[in-house]
């Protein structure tokens, strides 16, 4: 039974047009079954229209079924992204967002790198299209990303023993790796540092992979608990997966020394563990692409089979482009081909294929010698600004501190973050009284601070440490 456009407009004016089928909509009975409305209510509405007696049919009166998702409860805010949401809602002019790991200028403004603008200009001039990429991603990007990670002259690369899949930044690359482990390395436990990046646990749990923790941070020294870390890796069952931060450990900013990395490699080899590196800050931590990749390269040179997730959110500022990669370094080229085929199969089910824009930016930046050199200079400049902010903050803290605390840990940590040692109650004071937004574990993003606001942050920190 069809209704004229005039009748439907009249129905809309009465608030129930959504319950009236048109000529190309399902029949009255099937539509009612689909929408949860009683056929009798539809019939009454139709008669009202034909008799020119409009009547409002309330949704409450005609609904017959509760939602299939009625039992769902409200999820808690994301521990990192939720901080930004709270910051945006704060109307104070004093507010500081030191929660999210995103670089800001000295004016505390988002920064688009000059090399990114140049790459995008070239892409427009060359008329790049928006066609689907292959499942494994853009070939030029994959070639560039593995060369940046391991070095263009690396033997594993030359031998074809590295399977590389472009993925959705660091998170997507880790999630793809977790799915791979769940399917092809089942029953193994993943060991994460304590503390670690807030999303690591979610990623592995979502893939159905059990995780546990190894000690990493020593609150007494605000430094690395190397002995605890080694003891826990030693105690882990043989063949476990050990997740390692390649550089600029998040959230602590504390990395092992080169000598400690060698000892970690010795122990992982002894225990036949599988290393899984998370490299989110290459070039952004120290300002050197090679220095920040030293830990991964050490393991590859020693012949380890391993996984590495990469991200270009930080070092190229491509936060919204979701560009990264998962690399598997294998003993033979034949096995690398097989692993890549299975990674592609998993990626196809997860997201089909990756986005092209960010991949082309990376490929253009790395593929042009002049732009590549400029990128290295920009990275060094960003890393240098954060180091200068660290030094300024320490100076401001010393001016205000009457208890003689040692603040040197702030300048000895590297990368975006400082793990301050602030407790949850102190963090709450930072936010409620001082409008300083940060994660509850006491991590602050110094990439979001400038020298001009360092004194204000120091006031907030001293007050929180002294009074809470």
Residue pairs with C-beta under 8 A, 6 or more apart in sequence:
1 21
1 27
1 28
1 46
2 21
2 22
2 23
3 11
3 20
3 21
3 22
3 46
3 49
7 20
7 49
8 17
8 20
8 22
9 17
10 49
10 54
11 17
11 19
11 20
11 45
11 49
11 54
13 54
14 54
14 55
14 56
14 57
15 56
15 57
16 45
16 56
16 57
18 35
19 31
19 35
19 37
19 41
19 42
19 45
19 57
19 62
20 42
20 45
20 46
20 49
21 27
21 28
21 31
25 31
26 34
28 39
28 42
28 43
28 46
29 39
31 37
31 42
32 38
32 39
32 42
36 62
36 63
36 64
36 65
37 62
37 63
37 64
38 62
38 64
41 57
41 61
41 62
44 55
44 57
45 55
45 57
48 54
48 55
76 82
77 85
77 86
78 198
79 198
79 439
79 440
80 99
80 100
80 101
80 198
80 199
80 439
81 100
83 97
83 99
83 100
83 437
83 438
83 439
84 97
84 99
84 100
84 437
86 431
86 437
87 95
87 97
87 99
87 437
90 435
90 437
92 435
94 434
94 435
94 456
95 435
95 436
95 437
96 435
96 436
96 437
96 448
96 449
96 453
96 456
96 457
97 437
97 448
98 436
98 437
98 438
98 444
98 445
98 446
98 448
98 449
98 457
99 437
99 438
99 439
99 445
99 448
100 445
100 448
101 250
101 314
101 416
101 417
101 445
101 447
102 110
102 319
102 445
102 447
102 448
103 110
103 111
103 314
103 317
103 382
103 416
103 447
103 448
104 110
104 111
104 447
104 448
104 449
104 450
105 111
105 450
106 385
106 450
106 451
106 452
107 450
108 448
108 449
108 450
108 453
111 317
111 382
112 317
113 316
113 317
113 375
113 378
114 374
114 378
115 316
115 365
115 371
115 374
115 375
115 378
116 316
116 317
116 318
116 361
116 365
118 371
118 374
119 360
119 361
119 364
119 365
119 368
119 371
120 361
122 364
122 368
123 360
123 361
123 364
128 356
128 360
130 356
131 356
132 353
133 166
133 353
133 354
133 355
133 356
133 359
134 353
135 165
135 344
135 347
135 348
135 352
135 353
136 142
136 164
136 165
136 166
136 340
136 343
136 344
136 347
137 165
137 166
137 167
137 325
137 353
137 354
137 359
138 166
138 354
138 356
138 359
138 360
138 363
140 359
140 360
140 363
140 367
141 166
141 323
141 325
141 359
141 360
141 362
141 363
142 164
142 165
142 166
142 325
144 362
144 363
144 366
144 367
145 164
145 166
145 310
145 325
145 327
145 362
146 157
146 162
146 164
146 325
146 327
147 157
147 366
148 282
148 289
148 293
148 366
149 279
149 282
149 293
149 296
149 308
149 310
149 327
150 156
150 157
150 162
150 293
150 296
150 297
150 300
150 329
151 157
151 290
151 293
151 297
154 297
154 300
156 162
156 300
156 329
159 333
160 333
160 336
160 337
161 329
161 330
161 331
161 332
161 333
161 335
161 336
162 327
162 328
162 329
162 330
162 336
163 327
163 328
163 330
163 336
163 337
163 339
163 340
163 343
164 325
164 326
164 327
164 328
164 340
165 173
165 176
165 325
165 326
165 327
165 340
165 343
165 344
165 347
166 323
166 324
166 325
166 354
166 359
167 173
167 175
167 176
167 309
167 324
167 325
167 326
167 347
167 354
168 175
168 322
168 323
168 324
168 351
168 354
168 355
169 311
169 312
169 313
169 321
169 322
169 323
169 324
170 278
170 280
170 309
170 310
170 311
170 313
170 324
171 199
171 203
171 311
171 324
172 322
172 324
172 350
172 351
172 354
173 309
173 310
173 311
173 324
173 325
173 326
174 200
174 203
174 278
174 309
174 326
175 203
175 206
175 207
175 350
176 326
176 343
176 346
176 347
176 350
177 276
177 307
177 309
177 326
178 190
178 203
178 204
178 206
178 207
178 209
179 207
179 346
179 350
180 307
180 328
180 339
180 342
180 343
180 346
181 188
181 190
181 207
181 209
181 241
181 276
182 207
182 208
182 209
183 342
183 346
184 342
185 241
185 274
188 209
188 239
188 240
188 241
188 274
189 210
189 211
189 212
189 236
189 237
189 240
189 241
190 204
190 209
190 210
190 211
190 212
190 240
190 241
190 243
190 276
191 211
191 212
191 213
191 214
191 232
191 233
191 236
191 240
191 241
191 242
191 243
192 200
192 201
192 204
192 211
192 212
192 213
192 214
192 243
193 213
193 214
193 216
193 217
193 229
193 243
193 244
193 245
193 249
194 213
194 214
194 215
194 216
194 217
195 216
195 217
195 251
195 252
195 419
195 441
196 213
196 216
196 243
196 245
196 250
196 251
197 245
197 250
197 251
197 278
197 280
198 251
198 439
200 211
200 243
200 278
201 211
204 210
204 211
205 211
209 241
212 236
213 232
214 228
214 229
214 232
214 233
214 236
214 242
215 225
215 228
215 229
215 231
215 232
216 224
216 225
216 228
216 229
216 249
216 252
216 254
217 223
217 224
217 225
217 252
217 254
217 419
218 224
218 225
218 228
219 421
222 409
222 419
222 421
223 254
223 409
223 412
224 252
224 254
224 255
224 256
224 260
226 256
226 260
229 264
230 263
230 264
230 267
233 242
233 264
233 267
233 268
233 271
233 273
234 267
234 271
236 242
236 271
236 273
238 271
238 272
238 273
239 271
239 272
239 273
239 274
240 271
240 273
240 274
241 273
241 274
241 275
241 276
242 268
242 273
242 274
242 275
242 276
243 276
243 277
243 278
244 264
244 275
244 276
244 277
244 278
244 295
245 255
245 277
245 278
245 280
246 277
246 278
246 279
246 280
246 281
246 282
246 292
246 293
246 295
246 296
246 308
247 255
247 279
247 281
247 282
247 285
247 286
247 291
247 292
247 293
247 294
247 295
247 414
247 415
248 255
248 280
248 281
248 284
248 285
248 292
248 414
248 415
248 416
248 417
249 255
249 415
250 280
250 281
250 415
250 416
250 417
251 417
251 419
251 439
251 441
251 443
252 413
252 417
252 419
252 443
253 413
253 414
253 415
253 416
253 417
253 418
253 419
254 412
254 413
254 419
255 285
255 295
255 414
256 264
256 295
258 294
261 294
261 295
261 298
262 298
265 298
265 299
265 302
265 304
268 275
268 304
269 302
269 304
274 305
274 306
274 307
275 299
275 304
275 306
275 307
276 306
276 307
276 308
276 309
277 295
277 296
277 299
277 306
277 307
277 308
277 309
278 308
278 309
279 292
279 293
279 296
279 308
279 309
279 310
279 311
280 309
280 310
280 311
280 313
280 314
281 292
281 314
281 315
281 415
281 416
282 289
282 292
282 293
282 310
282 315
283 289
283 292
283 315
283 376
283 379
283 383
284 292
284 314
284 315
284 379
284 382
284 383
284 415
284 416
285 292
285 383
285 414
285 415
286 292
286 383
286 414
287 379
287 380
287 382
287 383
287 384
288 380
289 376
289 379
296 306
296 308
299 306
300 306
300 329
303 331
304 329
305 329
305 330
305 331
306 328
306 329
307 326
307 327
307 328
307 329
308 326
308 327
308 329
309 324
309 325
309 326
309 327
310 324
310 325
310 326
310 327
311 323
311 324
312 318
312 321
312 323
312 324
312 358
312 362
313 319
313 323
313 324
314 416
315 379
316 323
316 361
316 362
316 365
316 375
318 358
318 361
318 362
321 355
321 357
321 358
321 361
322 354
322 355
322 358
323 354
323 355
323 358
323 359
323 361
323 362
326 343
328 336
328 339
328 340
328 343
330 336
330 339
347 353
347 354
364 371
365 371
365 372
365 375
366 372
382 447
386 415
386 416
386 446
386 447
387 411
388 451
389 446
389 449
389 450
389 451
389 454
390 410
390 411
390 413
390 418
390 446
391 411
392 451
392 454
393 407
393 410
393 446
393 449
393 454
393 457
393 458
394 407
394 408
394 410
394 411
395 454
396 454
396 455
396 457
396 458
397 405
397 407
397 410
397 458
397 461
397 462
398 407
399 458
400 458
400 459
400 462
401 407
401 462
403 466
405 465
409 418
410 418
410 420
413 419
416 445
416 446
416 447
417 443
417 444
417 445
417 446
418 443
418 444
418 446
419 441
419 442
419 443
420 442
420 443
420 444
420 461
421 442
422 430
422 438
422 442
422 461
422 464
422 465
423 442
423 468
424 440
425 468
426 442
426 464
426 465
426 468
427 438
427 439
427 440
427 442
427 464
428 468
429 460
429 463
429 464
429 467
429 468
430 436
430 438
430 460
430 461
430 464
431 437
431 438
433 460
433 463
434 456
434 459
434 460
434 463
434 464
436 444
436 457
436 460
438 444
438 445
444 457
449 457
